[in-house]
Amino acid sequence: MDYPDWVTKYKTKGTAIHYIRGHYYLYEITSKWNKEKKRPQKITGRYLGVITPQGLQKPRPKQGVPTAIKEYGSSAYLLTIAEEIKQQLQRYFPDMWKEILVLSIIRVMYHCPLKHVGIHYQDSWLSEEISGARLSKNSLHSLLEDIGRSRNNIVGFLSRFITGSERLLIDLTHIFSLSEGISMNERGYNSKLEFMPQVNLLFLFSYDKQLPLYYRLLPGNVRDVSSLGITLLEIGIEDAIIIGDKGFYSDNNRRLLEEGGFRFILPLKRNNRLIDYSRIKDGDKSLFDGYFRYMDRYIWYYRIENKGSEICVYLDEKLRLEEESDYLSRIETHPEFGYTIEGFH
């Protein structure tokens, strides 16, 4: 058949064009003498790409085929900085430390699914430094199951990195799931007040070391505070001050913290009934306990006692003026959203 000029210009010696379902494909061809037919016979070879009006689009490299050249830089660097992790893995997971370490490094480098871990391992210097790691898809699924059953070893491994951390950050999040095969999938409230089946994830980070240190899976119906005591006990922390955010405070959470013997600092929302604003309304700064400088702003404060707790009230005059100006401007520009002078007062 006749081909367009933008197609035929790619037909050179040793190549052939195949027209298949409206597309033009370029292949290598060779010839071999056919003794039975007593004539040369064409043999189609390697696929070279698809020809388009924009040019020849070469095929992508094949996935799952190891190369003769191994990546070195990133894997060597990560192995160097992970020496302590390697030693602790060898201590707590002597039969699977190779797979855990290699899997972790490859996932950091490539963010790839499990089925591609093996080929990345073969193409990496990791296969030379840590030989014999079992990283087939089936092996990795079994590995993750075995790790999940080894909670004591996990806690022992993680606790080695908590030592020496003075400031720890705790975060708890949730994952919704409608699966009926997850035992921890229970109905429970979250920050958005959604009562749905979920699994809670508790994470612990070291502020000093800038490292993740610990994780724990919790049933969706377990409250945040009730899990803290178990968590601190499991990782061996005996002396801690819990600092939360405004979304953490509730009368029930406060009660649980007090019953558990925890020391805590929790911010209150501005409309909390525990706060006494009388000194601010009075406007007499001599009624305050003092002031301090923060971010080139002067913050006034006073302390009050309420229901057995010490409450600190802070007044940021600069922020107050900014918010007053912002609210007044919204009365003029967005009254449809409910901004009124009554609301301002």
Contacts in CASP RR format, 6 or more apart in sequence:
PFRMAT RR
TARGET T0000
AUTHOR 0000-0000-0000
METHOD contacts of the structure
MODEL  1
MDYPDWVTKYKTKGTAIHYIRGHYYLYEITSKWNKEKKRPQKITGRYLGV
ITPQGLQKPRPKQGVPTAIKEYGSSAYLLTIAEEIKQQLQRYFPDMWKEI
LVLSIIRVMYHCPLKHVGIHYQDSWLSEEISGARLSKNSLHSLLEDIGRS
RNNIVGFLSRFITGSERLLIDLTHIFSLSEGISMNERGYNSKLEFMPQVN
LLFLFSYDKQLPLYYRLLPGNVRDVSSLGITLLEIGIEDAIIIGDKGFYS
DNNRRLLEEGGFRFILPLKRNNRLIDYSRIKDGDKSLFDGYFRYMDRYIW
YYRIENKGSEICVYLDEKLRLEEESDYLSRIETHPEFGYTIEGFH
1 19 0 8 1.000
3 11 0 8 1.000
3 17 0 8 1.000
3 19 0 8 1.000
3 24 0 8 1.000
6 51 0 8 1.000
6 53 0 8 1.000
6 55 0 8 1.000
7 17 0 8 1.000
7 24 0 8 1.000
7 51 0 8 1.000
8 17 0 8 1.000
10 17 0 8 1.000
10 26 0 8 1.000
10 51 0 8 1.000
10 55 0 8 1.000
10 56 0 8 1.000
11 17 0 8 1.000
11 26 0 8 1.000
14 28 0 8 1.000
14 29 0 8 1.000
14 30 0 8 1.000
15 26 0 8 1.000
15 27 0 8 1.000
15 28 0 8 1.000
15 29 0 8 1.000
15 48 0 8 1.000
16 26 0 8 1.000
16 27 0 8 1.000
16 28 0 8 1.000
16 29 0 8 1.000
16 42 0 8 1.000
16 44 0 8 1.000
17 24 0 8 1.000
17 25 0 8 1.000
17 26 0 8 1.000
17 27 0 8 1.000
17 51 0 8 1.000
18 24 0 8 1.000
18 25 0 8 1.000
18 26 0 8 1.000
18 27 0 8 1.000
18 44 0 8 1.000
19 25 0 8 1.000
23 50 0 8 1.000
24 50 0 8 1.000
24 51 0 8 1.000
24 52 0 8 1.000
25 47 0 8 1.000
25 49 0 8 1.000
25 50 0 8 1.000
25 51 0 8 1.000
26 47 0 8 1.000
26 48 0 8 1.000
26 49 0 8 1.000
26 50 0 8 1.000
26 51 0 8 1.000
26 56 0 8 1.000
27 44 0 8 1.000
27 45 0 8 1.000
27 46 0 8 1.000
27 47 0 8 1.000
27 48 0 8 1.000
28 44 0 8 1.000
28 45 0 8 1.000
28 46 0 8 1.000
28 48 0 8 1.000
29 42 0 8 1.000
29 43 0 8 1.000
29 44 0 8 1.000
29 45 0 8 1.000
30 42 0 8 1.000
30 43 0 8 1.000
30 45 0 8 1.000
31 40 0 8 1.000
31 41 0 8 1.000
31 42 0 8 1.000
31 43 0 8 1.000
32 40 0 8 1.000
32 41 0 8 1.000
32 43 0 8 1.000
33 39 0 8 1.000
33 40 0 8 1.000
33 41 0 8 1.000
34 40 0 8 1.000
34 41 0 8 1.000
47 59 0 8 1.000
48 56 0 8 1.000
48 58 0 8 1.000
48 59 0 8 1.000
49 56 0 8 1.000
49 57 0 8 1.000
49 58 0 8 1.000
49 59 0 8 1.000
50 56 0 8 1.000
50 57 0 8 1.000
51 57 0 8 1.000
63 116 0 8 1.000
63 119 0 8 1.000
64 116 0 8 1.000
64 119 0 8 1.000
65 119 0 8 1.000
66 119 0 8 1.000
66 122 0 8 1.000
66 123 0 8 1.000
67 123 0 8 1.000
69 123 0 8 1.000
70 123 0 8 1.000
70 124 0 8 1.000
70 125 0 8 1.000
70 127 0 8 1.000
70 128 0 8 1.000
71 123 0 8 1.000
71 124 0 8 1.000
71 125 0 8 1.000
72 125 0 8 1.000
73 125 0 8 1.000
74 109 0 8 1.000
75 105 0 8 1.000
75 109 0 8 1.000
75 124 0 8 1.000
75 125 0 8 1.000
75 126 0 8 1.000
75 129 0 8 1.000
76 125 0 8 1.000
76 129 0 8 1.000
78 105 0 8 1.000
78 108 0 8 1.000
78 109 0 8 1.000
79 86 0 8 1.000
79 105 0 8 1.000
79 126 0 8 1.000
79 129 0 8 1.000
79 130 0 8 1.000
82 101 0 8 1.000
82 104 0 8 1.000
82 105 0 8 1.000
85 101 0 8 1.000
86 97 0 8 1.000
86 101 0 8 1.000
88 157 0 8 1.000
88 160 0 8 1.000
88 161 0 8 1.000
89 97 0 8 1.000
89 100 0 8 1.000
89 101 0 8 1.000
89 157 0 8 1.000
90 97 0 8 1.000
91 157 0 8 1.000
92 153 0 8 1.000
92 154 0 8 1.000
92 156 0 8 1.000
92 157 0 8 1.000
93 100 0 8 1.000
93 147 0 8 1.000
93 150 0 8 1.000
93 153 0 8 1.000
93 157 0 8 1.000
96 143 0 8 1.000
96 146 0 8 1.000
96 147 0 8 1.000
98 130 0 8 1.000
98 132 0 8 1.000
98 133 0 8 1.000
98 134 0 8 1.000
99 133 0 8 1.000
99 134 0 8 1.000
99 135 0 8 1.000
99 139 0 8 1.000
99 140 0 8 1.000
99 143 0 8 1.000
100 143 0 8 1.000
100 147 0 8 1.000
101 130 0 8 1.000
102 117 0 8 1.000
102 121 0 8 1.000
102 126 0 8 1.000
102 130 0 8 1.000
102 133 0 8 1.000
102 135 0 8 1.000
103 117 0 8 1.000
103 135 0 8 1.000
103 140 0 8 1.000
103 143 0 8 1.000
105 126 0 8 1.000
106 112 0 8 1.000
106 117 0 8 1.000
106 118 0 8 1.000
106 120 0 8 1.000
106 121 0 8 1.000
106 124 0 8 1.000
106 126 0 8 1.000
107 117 0 8 1.000
109 120 0 8 1.000
110 116 0 8 1.000
110 120 0 8 1.000
112 120 0 8 1.000
114 137 0 8 1.000
114 140 0 8 1.000
114 141 0 8 1.000
115 137 0 8 1.000
117 135 0 8 1.000
117 140 0 8 1.000
118 135 0 8 1.000
118 136 0 8 1.000
121 127 0 8 1.000
121 133 0 8 1.000
121 135 0 8 1.000
126 133 0 8 1.000
127 133 0 8 1.000
134 143 0 8 1.000
147 154 0 8 1.000
148 154 0 8 1.000
155 214 0 8 1.000
155 234 0 8 1.000
155 235 0 8 1.000
158 213 0 8 1.000
158 214 0 8 1.000
158 215 0 8 1.000
158 235 0 8 1.000
159 214 0 8 1.000
159 235 0 8 1.000
159 236 0 8 1.000
161 206 0 8 1.000
161 209 0 8 1.000
161 211 0 8 1.000
161 213 0 8 1.000
162 168 0 8 1.000
162 204 0 8 1.000
162 206 0 8 1.000
162 213 0 8 1.000
162 214 0 8 1.000
162 235 0 8 1.000
162 236 0 8 1.000
162 237 0 8 1.000
164 208 0 8 1.000
165 206 0 8 1.000
165 207 0 8 1.000
165 208 0 8 1.000
165 209 0 8 1.000
165 213 0 8 1.000
166 208 0 8 1.000
167 206 0 8 1.000
167 207 0 8 1.000
167 208 0 8 1.000
168 204 0 8 1.000
168 205 0 8 1.000
168 206 0 8 1.000
168 207 0 8 1.000
168 213 0 8 1.000
168 237 0 8 1.000
168 240 0 8 1.000
169 204 0 8 1.000
169 205 0 8 1.000
169 206 0 8 1.000
169 207 0 8 1.000
170 202 0 8 1.000
170 203 0 8 1.000
170 204 0 8 1.000
170 205 0 8 1.000
170 228 0 8 1.000
170 231 0 8 1.000
170 242 0 8 1.000
171 202 0 8 1.000
171 203 0 8 1.000
171 205 0 8 1.000
172 200 0 8 1.000
172 201 0 8 1.000
172 202 0 8 1.000
172 203 0 8 1.000
172 218 0 8 1.000
172 224 0 8 1.000
172 227 0 8 1.000
173 200 0 8 1.000
173 201 0 8 1.000
173 203 0 8 1.000
174 190 0 8 1.000
174 198 0 8 1.000
174 199 0 8 1.000
174 200 0 8 1.000
174 201 0 8 1.000
174 220 0 8 1.000
175 198 0 8 1.000
175 199 0 8 1.000
175 201 0 8 1.000
176 194 0 8 1.000
176 196 0 8 1.000
176 197 0 8 1.000
176 198 0 8 1.000
177 185 0 8 1.000
177 197 0 8 1.000
177 198 0 8 1.000
177 199 0 8 1.000
178 197 0 8 1.000
179 185 0 8 1.000
182 199 0 8 1.000
183 219 0 8 1.000
184 199 0 8 1.000
184 200 0 8 1.000
184 217 0 8 1.000
184 218 0 8 1.000
184 219 0 8 1.000
184 220 0 8 1.000
185 197 0 8 1.000
185 198 0 8 1.000
185 199 0 8 1.000
185 219 0 8 1.000
185 220 0 8 1.000
186 197 0 8 1.000
186 198 0 8 1.000
186 219 0 8 1.000
186 220 0 8 1.000
186 221 0 8 1.000
186 222 0 8 1.000
187 195 0 8 1.000
187 196 0 8 1.000
187 197 0 8 1.000
187 198 0 8 1.000
187 220 0 8 1.000
187 221 0 8 1.000
188 195 0 8 1.000
188 196 0 8 1.000
188 197 0 8 1.000
188 198 0 8 1.000
188 220 0 8 1.000
188 221 0 8 1.000
189 195 0 8 1.000
190 198 0 8 1.000
191 247 0 8 1.000
197 220 0 8 1.000
198 220 0 8 1.000
199 217 0 8 1.000
199 218 0 8 1.000
199 219 0 8 1.000
199 220 0 8 1.000
200 217 0 8 1.000
200 218 0 8 1.000
200 219 0 8 1.000
200 220 0 8 1.000
200 222 0 8 1.000
200 224 0 8 1.000
200 227 0 8 1.000
201 215 0 8 1.000
201 216 0 8 1.000
201 217 0 8 1.000
201 218 0 8 1.000
202 215 0 8 1.000
202 216 0 8 1.000
202 217 0 8 1.000
202 218 0 8 1.000
202 227 0 8 1.000
202 231 0 8 1.000
203 212 0 8 1.000
203 214 0 8 1.000
203 215 0 8 1.000
204 212 0 8 1.000
204 213 0 8 1.000
204 214 0 8 1.000
204 215 0 8 1.000
204 231 0 8 1.000
204 235 0 8 1.000
205 211 0 8 1.000
205 212 0 8 1.000
205 213 0 8 1.000
206 212 0 8 1.000
206 213 0 8 1.000
214 231 0 8 1.000
214 235 0 8 1.000
216 227 0 8 1.000
216 231 0 8 1.000
216 234 0 8 1.000
218 227 0 8 1.000
223 252 0 8 1.000
223 253 0 8 1.000
223 256 0 8 1.000
224 248 0 8 1.000
224 253 0 8 1.000
225 252 0 8 1.000
225 253 0 8 1.000
225 256 0 8 1.000
225 257 0 8 1.000
226 256 0 8 1.000
228 242 0 8 1.000
228 257 0 8 1.000
228 262 0 8 1.000
229 260 0 8 1.000
229 262 0 8 1.000
232 238 0 8 1.000
232 240 0 8 1.000
240 262 0 8 1.000
240 263 0 8 1.000
241 263 0 8 1.000
241 264 0 8 1.000
241 265 0 8 1.000
242 257 0 8 1.000
242 262 0 8 1.000
242 263 0 8 1.000
242 264 0 8 1.000
242 265 0 8 1.000
243 264 0 8 1.000
243 265 0 8 1.000
243 266 0 8 1.000
244 264 0 8 1.000
244 265 0 8 1.000
244 266 0 8 1.000
244 267 0 8 1.000
245 267 0 8 1.000
246 267 0 8 1.000
246 268 0 8 1.000
246 269 0 8 1.000
247 269 0 8 1.000
248 266 0 8 1.000
249 266 0 8 1.000
249 267 0 8 1.000
249 268 0 8 1.000
249 269 0 8 1.000
249 272 0 8 1.000
253 266 0 8 1.000
254 264 0 8 1.000
254 266 0 8 1.000
254 309 0 8 1.000
257 264 0 8 1.000
268 274 0 8 1.000
268 275 0 8 1.000
268 311 0 8 1.000
274 306 0 8 1.000
274 307 0 8 1.000
274 309 0 8 1.000
274 311 0 8 1.000
275 311 0 8 1.000
275 313 0 8 1.000
276 304 0 8 1.000
276 306 0 8 1.000
276 311 0 8 1.000
276 313 0 8 1.000
277 313 0 8 1.000
279 287 0 8 1.000
279 288 0 8 1.000
279 302 0 8 1.000
279 313 0 8 1.000
280 313 0 8 1.000
280 315 0 8 1.000
285 300 0 8 1.000
287 302 0 8 1.000
288 300 0 8 1.000
288 301 0 8 1.000
288 302 0 8 1.000
288 315 0 8 1.000
289 301 0 8 1.000
289 302 0 8 1.000
289 303 0 8 1.000
290 300 0 8 1.000
290 301 0 8 1.000
290 302 0 8 1.000
291 298 0 8 1.000
291 299 0 8 1.000
291 300 0 8 1.000
291 301 0 8 1.000
292 298 0 8 1.000
292 299 0 8 1.000
292 301 0 8 1.000
293 299 0 8 1.000
297 316 0 8 1.000
297 317 0 8 1.000
297 318 0 8 1.000
297 319 0 8 1.000
298 317 0 8 1.000
299 314 0 8 1.000
299 315 0 8 1.000
299 316 0 8 1.000
300 314 0 8 1.000
300 315 0 8 1.000
300 317 0 8 1.000
301 312 0 8 1.000
301 313 0 8 1.000
301 314 0 8 1.000
301 315 0 8 1.000
302 312 0 8 1.000
302 313 0 8 1.000
303 310 0 8 1.000
303 311 0 8 1.000
303 312 0 8 1.000
303 313 0 8 1.000
304 310 0 8 1.000
304 311 0 8 1.000
304 313 0 8 1.000
305 311 0 8 1.000
324 344 0 8 1.000
327 339 0 8 1.000
327 344 0 8 1.000
328 344 0 8 1.000
330 337 0 8 1.000
330 339 0 8 1.000
331 339 0 8 1.000
331 340 0 8 1.000
331 341 0 8 1.000
331 344 0 8 1.000
END
